[in-house]
């Protein structure tokens, strides 16, 4: 069942690509710091959430820029929320 699961590559909605399990394990161990067993027991959705968070942090460290904080508009009443 899981071997037949496919994820879409970014930018190409029509082209499907199978999951590369060795890369998932490599990245989880070397970049995220988990053991082989921990990576193997993770749900794919949880691993994908960790990967997205890692990408944001990596981009922040590489660009060396502060996070952008949007200005909030003043709220006159709670019903306006």
Biopython code that builds the backbone (N, CA, C, O; Angstrom):
import numpy as np
from Bio.PDB.StructureBuilder import StructureBuilder

atoms = [
    (1, "UNK", "N", (0.826, -1.178, 0.000)),
    (1, "UNK", "CA", (0.000, 0.000, 0.000)),
    (1, "UNK", "C", (0.873, 1.246, 0.000)),
    (1, "UNK", "O", (0.680, 2.124, -0.841)),
    (2, "UNK", "N", (1.818, 1.347, 0.908)),
    (2, "UNK", "CA", (2.656, 2.531, 1.001)),
    (2, "UNK", "C", (3.623, 2.626, -0.169)),
    (2, "UNK", "O", (4.013, 3.726, -0.562)),
    (3, "UNK", "N", (4.014, 1.492, -0.728)),
    (3, "UNK", "CA", (4.924, 1.528, -1.866)),
    (3, "UNK", "C", (4.264, 2.120, -3.101)),
    (3, "UNK", "O", (4.951, 2.644, -3.977)),
    (4, "UNK", "N", (2.945, 2.045, -3.182)),
    (4, "UNK", "CA", (2.234, 2.595, -4.330)),
    (4, "UNK", "C", (1.908, 4.068, -4.170)),
    (4, "UNK", "O", (1.425, 4.700, -5.109)),
    (5, "UNK", "N", (2.166, 4.628, -2.982)),
    (5, "UNK", "CA", (1.886, 6.042, -2.743)),
    (5, "UNK", "C", (2.885, 6.885, -3.517)),
    (5, "UNK", "O", (4.084, 6.606, -3.514)),
    (6, "UNK", "N", (2.382, 7.914, -4.177)),
    (6, "UNK", "CA", (3.253, 8.778, -4.960)),
    (6, "UNK", "C", (3.033, 10.217, -4.537)),
    (6, "UNK", "O", (1.923, 10.602, -4.170)),
    (7, "UNK", "N", (4.087, 11.006, -4.587)),
    (7, "UNK", "CA", (3.972, 12.422, -4.295)),
    (7, "UNK", "C", (4.256, 13.202, -5.571)),
    (7, "UNK", "O", (4.970, 12.733, -6.457)),
    (8, "UNK", "N", (3.694, 14.381, -5.647)),
    (8, "UNK", "CA", (3.896, 15.208, -6.824)),
    (8, "UNK", "C", (5.131, 16.072, -6.632)),
    (8, "UNK", "O", (5.367, 16.599, -5.545)),
    (9, "UNK", "N", (5.907, 16.215, -7.678)),
    (9, "UNK", "CA", (7.046, 17.110, -7.624)),
    (9, "UNK", "C", (6.545, 18.537, -7.746)),
    (9, "UNK", "O", (5.512, 18.791, -8.365)),
    (10, "UNK", "N", (7.272, 19.454, -7.162)),
    (10, "UNK", "CA", (6.851, 20.847, -7.162)),
    (10, "UNK", "C", (6.938, 21.414, -8.567)),
    (10, "UNK", "O", (7.943, 21.234, -9.255)),
    (11, "UNK", "N", (5.902, 22.088, -8.986)),
    (11, "UNK", "CA", (5.893, 22.732, -10.286)),
    (11, "UNK", "C", (5.364, 21.866, -11.415)),
    (11, "UNK", "O", (5.017, 22.394, -12.471)),
    (12, "UNK", "N", (5.291, 20.585, -11.236)),
    (12, "UNK", "CA", (4.784, 19.703, -12.296)),
    (12, "UNK", "C", (3.640, 18.885, -11.720)),
    (12, "UNK", "O", (3.857, 17.823, -11.137)),
    (13, "UNK", "N", (2.422, 19.384, -11.885)),
    (13, "UNK", "CA", (1.258, 18.727, -11.298)),
    (13, "UNK", "C", (0.940, 17.404, -11.998)),
    (13, "UNK", "O", (0.419, 16.479, -11.374)),
    (14, "UNK", "N", (1.254, 17.314, -13.290)),
    (14, "UNK", "CA", (0.913, 16.117, -14.047)),
    (14, "UNK", "C", (1.898, 14.978, -13.819)),
    (14, "UNK", "O", (1.523, 13.809, -13.913)),
    (15, "UNK", "N", (3.141, 15.301, -13.522)),
    (15, "UNK", "CA", (4.178, 14.289, -13.402)),
    (15, "UNK", "C", (4.236, 13.770, -11.961)),
    (15, "UNK", "O", (4.417, 14.552, -11.028)),
    (16, "UNK", "N", (4.085, 12.471, -11.780)),
    (16, "UNK", "CA", (4.154, 11.877, -10.458)),
    (16, "UNK", "C", (5.504, 11.203, -10.272)),
    (16, "UNK", "O", (6.073, 10.655, -11.216)),
    (17, "UNK", "N", (6.010, 11.250, -9.043)),
    (17, "UNK", "CA", (7.308, 10.677, -8.746)),
    (17, "UNK", "C", (7.172, 9.823, -7.490)),
    (17, "UNK", "O", (6.600, 10.282, -6.501)),
    (18, "UNK", "N", (7.677, 8.606, -7.503)),
    (18, "UNK", "CA", (7.570, 7.764, -6.311)),
    (18, "UNK", "C", (8.419, 8.306, -5.166)),
    (18, "UNK", "O", (9.374, 9.052, -5.385)),
    (19, "UNK", "N", (8.062, 7.924, -3.947)),
    (19, "UNK", "CA", (8.788, 8.369, -2.755)),
    (19, "UNK", "C", (10.171, 7.728, -2.737)),
    (19, "UNK", "O", (10.301, 6.524, -2.957)),
    (20, "UNK", "N", (11.180, 8.509, -2.480)),
    (20, "UNK", "CA", (12.565, 8.047, -2.403)),
    (20, "UNK", "C", (12.898, 7.776, -0.932)),
    (20, "UNK", "O", (13.350, 8.677, -0.226)),
    (21, "UNK", "N", (12.680, 6.550, -0.469)),
    (21, "UNK", "CA", (12.853, 6.220, 0.934)),
    (21, "UNK", "C", (14.294, 6.379, 1.426)),
    (21, "UNK", "O", (14.488, 6.862, 2.541)),
    (22, "UNK", "N", (15.308, 5.997, 0.653)),
    (22, "UNK", "CA", (16.675, 6.223, 1.144)),
    (22, "UNK", "C", (16.975, 7.698, 1.399)),
    (22, "UNK", "O", (17.671, 8.027, 2.360)),
    (23, "UNK", "N", (16.458, 8.592, 0.550)),
    (23, "UNK", "CA", (16.682, 10.020, 0.772)),
    (23, "UNK", "C", (15.960, 10.500, 2.020)),
    (23, "UNK", "O", (16.493, 11.322, 2.766)),
    (24, "UNK", "N", (14.730, 9.985, 2.262)),
    (24, "UNK", "CA", (13.993, 10.351, 3.465)),
    (24, "UNK", "C", (14.767, 9.960, 4.713)),
    (24, "UNK", "O", (14.849, 10.735, 5.665)),
    (25, "UNK", "N", (15.328, 8.770, 4.710)),
    (25, "UNK", "CA", (16.089, 8.301, 5.867)),
    (25, "UNK", "C", (17.380, 9.091, 6.012)),
    (25, "UNK", "O", (17.747, 9.480, 7.120)),
    (26, "UNK", "N", (18.074, 9.331, 4.902)),
    (26, "UNK", "CA", (19.313, 10.111, 4.950)),
    (26, "UNK", "C", (19.071, 11.499, 5.520)),
    (26, "UNK", "O", (19.786, 11.943, 6.418)),
    (27, "UNK", "N", (18.061, 12.183, 4.996)),
    (27, "UNK", "CA", (17.792, 13.542, 5.438)),
    (27, "UNK", "C", (17.356, 13.570, 6.898)),
    (27, "UNK", "O", (17.781, 14.441, 7.657)),
    (28, "UNK", "N", (16.523, 12.634, 7.288)),
    (28, "UNK", "CA", (16.062, 12.576, 8.676)),
    (28, "UNK", "C", (17.193, 12.317, 9.653)),
    (28, "UNK", "O", (17.180, 12.836, 10.769)),
    (29, "UNK", "N", (18.171, 11.519, 9.245)),
    (29, "UNK", "CA", (19.288, 11.212, 10.136)),
    (29, "UNK", "C", (20.339, 12.316, 10.140)),
    (29, "UNK", "O", (20.779, 12.739, 11.209)),
    (30, "UNK", "N", (20.749, 12.790, 8.960)),
    (30, "UNK", "CA", (21.873, 13.708, 8.876)),
    (30, "UNK", "C", (21.498, 15.167, 9.072)),
    (30, "UNK", "O", (22.284, 15.928, 9.636)),
    (31, "UNK", "N", (20.340, 15.571, 8.630)),
    (31, "UNK", "CA", (19.954, 16.978, 8.743)),
    (31, "UNK", "C", (19.034, 17.241, 9.929)),
    (31, "UNK", "O", (19.160, 18.272, 10.590)),
    (32, "UNK", "N", (18.113, 16.326, 10.203)),
    (32, "UNK", "CA", (17.169, 16.530, 11.292)),
    (32, "UNK", "C", (17.648, 15.933, 12.610)),
    (32, "UNK", "O", (17.132, 16.288, 13.670)),
    (33, "UNK", "N", (18.629, 15.030, 12.561)),
    (33, "UNK", "CA", (19.244, 14.513, 13.785)),
    (33, "UNK", "C", (18.534, 13.346, 14.442)),
    (33, "UNK", "O", (18.779, 13.078, 15.618)),
    (34, "UNK", "N", (17.677, 12.652, 13.745)),
    (34, "UNK", "CA", (17.001, 11.489, 14.310)),
    (34, "UNK", "C", (17.803, 10.226, 14.026)),
    (34, "UNK", "O", (18.645, 10.201, 13.129)),
    (35, "UNK", "N", (17.534, 9.187, 14.794)),
    (35, "UNK", "CA", (18.182, 7.910, 14.532)),
    (35, "UNK", "C", (17.448, 7.190, 13.406)),
    (35, "UNK", "O", (16.348, 7.579, 13.012)),
    (36, "UNK", "N", (18.082, 6.125, 12.894)),
    (36, "UNK", "CA", (17.487, 5.335, 11.812)),
    (36, "UNK", "C", (16.122, 4.794, 12.244)),
    (36, "UNK", "O", (15.160, 4.816, 11.477)),
    (37, "UNK", "N", (16.059, 4.326, 13.447)),
    (37, "UNK", "CA", (14.819, 3.747, 13.946)),
    (37, "UNK", "C", (13.729, 4.807, 14.091)),
    (37, "UNK", "O", (12.575, 4.562, 13.739)),
    (38, "UNK", "N", (14.087, 5.987, 14.609)),
    (38, "UNK", "CA", (13.107, 7.056, 14.774)),
    (38, "UNK", "C", (12.547, 7.522, 13.427)),
    (38, "UNK", "O", (11.345, 7.758, 13.298)),
    (39, "UNK", "N", (13.413, 7.652, 12.438)),
    (39, "UNK", "CA", (12.953, 8.062, 11.108)),
    (39, "UNK", "C", (12.042, 6.992, 10.518)),
    (39, "UNK", "O", (11.029, 7.315, 9.898)),
    (40, "UNK", "N", (12.386, 5.741, 10.701)),
    (40, "UNK", "CA", (11.576, 4.657, 10.167)),
    (40, "UNK", "C", (10.201, 4.561, 10.806)),
    (40, "UNK", "O", (9.267, 4.061, 10.179)),
    (41, "UNK", "N", (10.059, 5.029, 12.041)),
    (41, "UNK", "CA", (8.785, 4.945, 12.738)),
    (41, "UNK", "C", (7.925, 6.197, 12.579)),
    (41, "UNK", "O", (6.788, 6.225, 13.050)),
    (42, "UNK", "N", (8.450, 7.227, 11.925)),
    (42, "UNK", "CA", (7.695, 8.476, 11.742)),
    (42, "UNK", "C", (6.619, 8.302, 10.675)),
    (42, "UNK", "O", (6.798, 7.580, 9.695)),
    (43, "UNK", "N", (5.507, 8.979, 10.892)),
    (43, "UNK", "CA", (4.505, 9.094, 9.850)),
    (43, "UNK", "C", (5.057, 10.024, 8.783)),
    (43, "UNK", "O", (5.814, 10.941, 9.101)),
    (44, "UNK", "N", (4.696, 9.808, 7.527)),
    (44, "UNK", "CA", (5.210, 10.642, 6.454)),
    (44, "UNK", "C", (4.761, 12.093, 6.599)),
    (44, "UNK", "O", (5.529, 13.007, 6.298)),
    (45, "UNK", "N", (3.544, 12.315, 7.050)),
    (45, "UNK", "CA", (3.046, 13.680, 7.228)),
    (45, "UNK", "C", (3.850, 14.437, 8.269)),
    (45, "UNK", "O", (4.137, 15.621, 8.092)),
    (46, "UNK", "N", (4.217, 13.763, 9.357)),
    (46, "UNK", "CA", (5.030, 14.392, 10.396)),
    (46, "UNK", "C", (6.420, 14.711, 9.847)),
    (46, "UNK", "O", (6.962, 15.784, 10.111)),
    (47, "UNK", "N", (6.988, 13.794, 9.093)),
    (47, "UNK", "CA", (8.305, 14.028, 8.501)),
    (47, "UNK", "C", (8.247, 15.211, 7.537)),
    (47, "UNK", "O", (9.159, 16.037, 7.516)),
    (48, "UNK", "N", (7.198, 15.296, 6.750)),
    (48, "UNK", "CA", (7.054, 16.395, 5.794)),
    (48, "UNK", "C", (6.917, 17.738, 6.516)),
    (48, "UNK", "O", (7.447, 18.746, 6.047)),
    (49, "UNK", "N", (6.210, 17.763, 7.654)),
    (49, "UNK", "CA", (6.099, 18.996, 8.439)),
    (49, "UNK", "C", (7.465, 19.420, 8.976)),
    (49, "UNK", "O", (7.804, 20.603, 8.949)),
    (50, "UNK", "N", (8.244, 18.462, 9.461)),
    (50, "UNK", "CA", (9.592, 18.773, 9.941)),
    (50, "UNK", "C", (10.470, 19.283, 8.809)),
    (50, "UNK", "O", (11.279, 20.187, 9.016)),
    (51, "UNK", "N", (10.323, 18.719, 7.620)),
    (51, "UNK", "CA", (11.112, 19.141, 6.464)),
    (51, "UNK", "C", (10.772, 20.576, 6.069)),
    (51, "UNK", "O", (11.670, 21.362, 5.769)),
    (52, "UNK", "N", (9.485, 20.923, 6.066)),
    (52, "UNK", "CA", (9.084, 22.291, 5.744)),
    (52, "UNK", "C", (9.638, 23.281, 6.762)),
    (52, "UNK", "O", (10.074, 24.372, 6.392)),
    (53, "UNK", "N", (9.624, 22.913, 8.033)),
    (53, "UNK", "CA", (10.183, 23.774, 9.071)),
    (53, "UNK", "C", (11.687, 23.914, 8.892)),
    (53, "UNK", "O", (12.230, 25.004, 9.071)),
    (54, "UNK", "N", (12.358, 22.842, 8.547)),
    (54, "UNK", "CA", (13.802, 22.897, 8.300)),
    (54, "UNK", "C", (14.115, 23.828, 7.134)),
    (54, "UNK", "O", (15.065, 24.608, 7.203)),
    (55, "UNK", "N", (13.321, 23.755, 6.057)),
    (55, "UNK", "CA", (13.556, 24.615, 4.902)),
    (55, "UNK", "C", (13.438, 26.085, 5.278)),
    (55, "UNK", "O", (14.251, 26.900, 4.842)),
    (56, "UNK", "N", (12.426, 26.437, 6.090)),
    (56, "UNK", "CA", (12.269, 27.826, 6.524)),
    (56, "UNK", "C", (13.469, 28.280, 7.355)),
    (56, "UNK", "O", (13.993, 29.375, 7.151)),
    (57, "UNK", "N", (13.897, 27.442, 8.283)),
    (57, "UNK", "CA", (15.032, 27.795, 9.135)),
    (57, "UNK", "C", (16.319, 27.897, 8.319)),
    (57, "UNK", "O", (17.130, 28.792, 8.556)),
    (58, "UNK", "N", (16.511, 27.001, 7.371)),
    (58, "UNK", "CA", (17.699, 27.027, 6.523)),
    (58, "UNK", "C", (17.753, 28.311, 5.698)),
    (58, "UNK", "O", (18.797, 28.957, 5.609)),
    (59, "UNK", "N", (16.614, 28.676, 5.093)),
    (59, "UNK", "CA", (16.560, 29.911, 4.323)),
    (59, "UNK", "C", (16.829, 31.125, 5.197)),
    (59, "UNK", "O", (17.489, 32.069, 4.764)),
    (60, "UNK", "N", (16.323, 31.107, 6.420)),
    (60, "UNK", "CA", (16.569, 32.210, 7.348)),
    (60, "UNK", "C", (18.059, 32.320, 7.665)),
    (60, "UNK", "O", (18.602, 33.425, 7.688)),
    (61, "UNK", "N", (18.720, 31.200, 7.908)),
    (61, "UNK", "CA", (20.147, 31.228, 8.241)),
    (61, "UNK", "C", (21.000, 31.635, 7.046)),
    (61, "UNK", "O", (21.990, 32.348, 7.214)),
    (62, "UNK", "N", (20.638, 31.197, 5.846)),
    (62, "UNK", "CA", (21.417, 31.521, 4.659)),
    (62, "UNK", "C", (21.261, 32.989, 4.269)),
    (62, "UNK", "O", (22.249, 33.656, 3.963)),
    (63, "UNK", "N", (20.042, 33.490, 4.278)),
    (63, "UNK", "CA", (19.808, 34.877, 3.887)),
    (63, "UNK", "C", (20.245, 35.865, 4.960)),
    (63, "UNK", "O", (20.488, 37.036, 4.668)),
    (64, "UNK", "N", (20.346, 35.395, 6.208)),
    (64, "UNK", "CA", (20.717, 36.238, 7.350)),
    (64, "UNK", "C", (19.854, 37.483, 7.422)),
    (64, "UNK", "O", (20.348, 38.592, 7.631)),
    (65, "UNK", "N", (18.592, 37.287, 7.250)),
    (65, "UNK", "CA", (17.644, 38.385, 7.294)),
    (65, "UNK", "C", (16.665, 38.153, 8.437)),
    (65, "UNK", "O", (16.397, 37.017, 8.828)),
    (66, "UNK", "N", (16.149, 39.229, 8.951)),
    (66, "UNK", "CA", (15.177, 39.131, 10.035)),
    (66, "UNK", "C", (13.838, 38.664, 9.478)),
    (66, "UNK", "O", (13.533, 38.863, 8.303)),
    (67, "UNK", "N", (13.063, 38.052, 10.328)),
    (67, "UNK", "CA", (11.723, 37.659, 9.920)),
    (67, "UNK", "C", (10.895, 38.903, 9.643)),
    (67, "UNK", "O", (11.029, 39.908, 10.340)),
    (68, "UNK", "N", (10.055, 38.841, 8.648)),
    (68, "UNK", "CA", (9.187, 39.960, 8.323)),
    (68, "UNK", "C", (7.961, 39.901, 9.219)),
    (68, "UNK", "O", (7.271, 38.883, 9.275)),
    (69, "UNK", "N", (7.697, 40.990, 9.913)),
    (69, "UNK", "CA", (6.539, 41.064, 10.791)),
    (69, "UNK", "C", (5.546, 42.019, 10.160)),
    (69, "UNK", "O", (5.855, 43.190, 9.935)),
    (70, "UNK", "N", (4.368, 41.526, 9.877)),
    (70, "UNK", "CA", (3.337, 42.360, 9.278)),
    (70, "UNK", "C", (2.702, 43.241, 10.346)),
    (70, "UNK", "O", (2.479, 42.817, 11.480)),
    (71, "UNK", "N", (2.422, 44.460, 9.955)),
    (71, "UNK", "CA", (1.751, 45.391, 10.861)),
    (71, "UNK", "C", (0.295, 44.966, 11.005)),
    (71, "UNK", "O", (-0.368, 44.644, 10.019)),
    (72, "UNK", "N", (-0.193, 44.968, 12.233)),
    (72, "UNK", "CA", (-1.589, 44.631, 12.471)),
    (72, "UNK", "C", (-2.412, 45.907, 12.482)),
    (72, "UNK", "O", (-1.983, 46.923, 13.030)),
    (73, "UNK", "N", (-3.576, 45.859, 11.888)),
    (73, "UNK", "CA", (-4.466, 47.000, 11.903)),
    (73, "UNK", "C", (-5.125, 47.094, 13.273)),
    (73, "UNK", "O", (-5.437, 46.068, 13.879)),
    (74, "UNK", "N", (-5.342, 48.313, 13.770)),
    (74, "UNK", "CA", (-6.016, 48.446, 15.088)),
    (74, "UNK", "C", (-7.456, 47.939, 14.999)),
    (74, "UNK", "O", (-8.149, 48.158, 14.005)),
    (75, "UNK", "N", (-7.879, 47.269, 16.045)),
    (75, "UNK", "CA", (-9.214, 46.692, 16.099)),
    (75, "UNK", "C", (-10.046, 47.535, 17.048)),
    (75, "UNK", "O", (-9.662, 47.749, 18.198)),
    (76, "UNK", "N", (-11.196, 48.017, 16.561)),
    (76, "UNK", "CA", (-12.027, 48.870, 17.397)),
    (76, "UNK", "C", (-12.956, 48.058, 18.294)),
    (76, "UNK", "O", (-13.320, 48.516, 19.377)),
    (77, "UNK", "N", (-13.343, 46.865, 17.861)),
    (77, "UNK", "CA", (-14.201, 46.017, 18.674)),
    (77, "UNK", "C", (-13.908, 44.550, 18.382)),
    (77, "UNK", "O", (-13.318, 44.211, 17.356)),
    (78, "UNK", "N", (-14.326, 43.702, 19.292)),
    (78, "UNK", "CA", (-14.107, 42.274, 19.107)),
    (78, "UNK", "C", (-14.923, 41.707, 17.952)),
    (78, "UNK", "O", (-14.527, 40.708, 17.352)),
    (79, "UNK", "N", (-16.034, 42.317, 17.639)),
    (79, "UNK", "CA", (-16.868, 41.827, 16.534)),
    (79, "UNK", "C", (-16.222, 42.107, 15.179)),
    (79, "UNK", "O", (-16.610, 41.511, 14.175)),
    (80, "UNK", "N", (-15.232, 43.016, 15.140)),
    (80, "UNK", "CA", (-14.542, 43.332, 13.903)),
    (80, "UNK", "C", (-13.529, 42.257, 13.527)),
    (80, "UNK", "O", (-13.050, 42.219, 12.394)),
    (81, "UNK", "N", (-13.204, 41.384, 14.479)),
    (81, "UNK", "CA", (-12.255, 40.302, 14.197)),
    (81, "UNK", "C", (-12.941, 39.290, 13.352)),
    (81, "UNK", "O", (-12.338, 38.281, 12.986)),
]
sb = StructureBuilder()
sb.init_structure("model")
sb.init_model(0)
sb.init_chain("A")
sb.init_seg("    ")
for serial, (resi, resn, name, xyz) in enumerate(atoms, 1):
    if name == "N":
        sb.init_residue(resn, " ", resi, " ")
    sb.init_atom(name, np.array(xyz, "f"), 0.0, 1.0, " ", f" {name:<3s}", serial, name[0])
structure = sb.get_structure()
